[in-house]
Amino acid sequence: MSDILLSAEDLSVRFGGVLAVNKVSFQVKKGEVFTLIGPNGAGKTTVFNLISRIYTPTTGRITYDGIDLTGRPPHAVAALGIARTFQNIELFEHATVLQNLLIGRHTHRGTNLIDDLLFTPKARRAGLEAREKVERVIDFLDLQHHRDTMIAGLPYGVRKVVELARALASEPKLLLLDEPSSGLNVEETEDMVFWIDDIRREFGITVLMVEHDMSLVSKVSDRVLAMNQGEVLAMGSPAEVQAHPGVIEAYLGSSDDMSSLRRAAA
């Protein structure tokens, strides 16, 4: 049995006259944390959108757990066990934390409209199972005190955790994290480091991440792929990629940022 969960082969996508991603290839192994880095506009989030089928590649192929994703609609991708978070938080603001997480269970519901309308034993069992799964995620991410709070009343850092929790509630095999530390303070970022590591160890979930915080990247990533202008610059361990001259020039540039990179890689 192959240890490769996700494979991207020569992915390219063009928007009008702009080639946003150009022949990008990589493989993500089961159980690893694989991170995409690069400057703004490098094409990282575009790759995420190709995998989650928001965009369709102009050329290339995406294979997940032996299944060709290239022509599948987004909802089918979620049903296969791929969940994601977004750089800009996408939650239902006028619903509670608990309600947002229960929405994340929709792919596992297993009931029809009649079951739900009549609240049949099957619907009751499904509801109890969903609640048990969601409560486990709430406990895991220390969200107990916010369970019944409306999203609109929560600070940004907690909302970020809730979005992660909703993705986990769907019990994914592959979790796509789009800049999970964006907007978080130092303490919240350290919590994110522990959670990403625990997600891999306790839930057995493979993580594909886009991230700018090089300290977080160094602490949680098994392998890193650096991109610039839609193309692959380098791939390897965090230390190897961060020391690559092309990565330093494209991703960091300034002497101050280069110093911080060396400290993160140390």
C-alpha positions, -999 to +999 in steps of 0.1 A: +000+000+000+013+034-010+023+059+018+014+088-005-020+104+004-020+134-020-001+138-053+000+170-075+014+164-110+024+193-132-003+216-119-008+248-139-037+273-138-041+304-159-064+334-152-067+353-185-031+362-194-017+355-159-001+321-152-008+318-115+007+283-110+032+268-134+039+230-135+039+225-097+044+189-086+047+175-051+035+145-030+022+145+006+028+114+027+003+100+051+008+113+086+031+142+078+029+179+080+038+194+046+040+232+043+040+256+014+059+288+018+066+318-004+061+355-007+026+370-013+014+361-048+036+330-050+006+308-058+003+290-025-034+296-018-041+290-055-027+255-051-050+250-021-080+262-042-070+237-069-069+208-044-103+217-028-117+222-063-126+258-060-104+263-091-099+238-120-063+233-132-056+244-168-032+214-170-021+187-145-036+162-122-045+159-085-047+124-069-060+118-034-058+084-018-057+068-052-087+089-065-084+114-093-098+147-079-092+168-110-128+167-124-147+164-091-170+191-076-160+207-042-187+190-022-174+156-034-139+165-023-152+172+013-170+139+013-138+121+006-122+134+038-105+167+028-112+197+051-098+232+051-096+264+069-093+298+051-069+327+054-100+350+059-122+332+085-154+318+070-178+311+099-215+316+105-213+347+127-249+346+140-246+309+151-229+296+182-196+278+183-215+245+188-237+251+159-208+259+136-191+227+146-222+206+140-223+220+105-189+205+100-205+170+106-229+173+075-209+149+054-214+122+080-251+128+087-265+097+069-302+107+072-327+120+047-353+148+048-380+125+061-358+112+090-350+148+100-386+161+097-401+131+117-371+129+141-369+092+136-347+069+158-321+070+130-321+108+131-318+108+169-289+084+167-272+105+141-277+136+162-262+120+193-232+107+174-226+142+158-228+158+193-203+133+207-178+139+179-182+177+182-178+176+220-145+157+216-132+185+194-144+212+218-125+195+246-094+190+225-092+227+215-102+240+249-134+257+236-157+246+265-162+282+277-172+294+242-195+264+233-228+285+234-213+319+224-222+335+191-193+337+167-199+375+163-191+380+200-157+362+199-122+377+196-103+370+164-080+344+179-108+323+192-126+325+159-095+311+143-096+281+166-133+276+160-126+274+123-100+248+129-124+229+152-151+229+125-127+214+100-117+187+126-154+179+133-156+166+097-131+139+107-108+145+077-079+124+065-063+155+050-065+189+066-056+220+046-046+249+069-044+283+051-021+305+072-033+292+106-012+317+126-023+348+106-035+375+130-026+355+161-004+368+189+027+350+201+009+330+228-019+320+204+007+310+178+025+287+203-009+271+211-013+265+173+021+247+172+009+223+199-025+217+183-010+210+148+014+185+164-015+169+184-038+168+154-012+146+136-004+124+166-039+120+183-062+121+153-038+106+127-046+135+103-022+145+075-017+183+073-010+204+043-003+240+053+003+274+039+022+295+064+044+327+066+055+323+103+089+306+098+092+297+135+059+278+133+070+262+100+102+250+116+086+235+146+058+215+130+068+207+094+083+175+082+089+188+047+086+223+031+080+234-005+090+269-014+072+287-042+078+320-061+058+334-090+038+303-093+068+279-096+086+256-072+119+270-058+130+243-034+117+213-015+131+195+015+133+197+053+126+231+069+163+238+075+172+228+040+146+250+023+152+280+046+189+279+038+183+278+001+198+310-015+168+314-039+143+310-011+161+336+010+162+361-019+126+355-030+108+350+003+127+373+026+149+398+009+159+422+037+188+416+060+166+418+091+143+391+077+173+370+067+186+371+103+152+360+116+152+331+091+186+319+104+174+320+140+143+300+130+164+274+112+189+271+141 
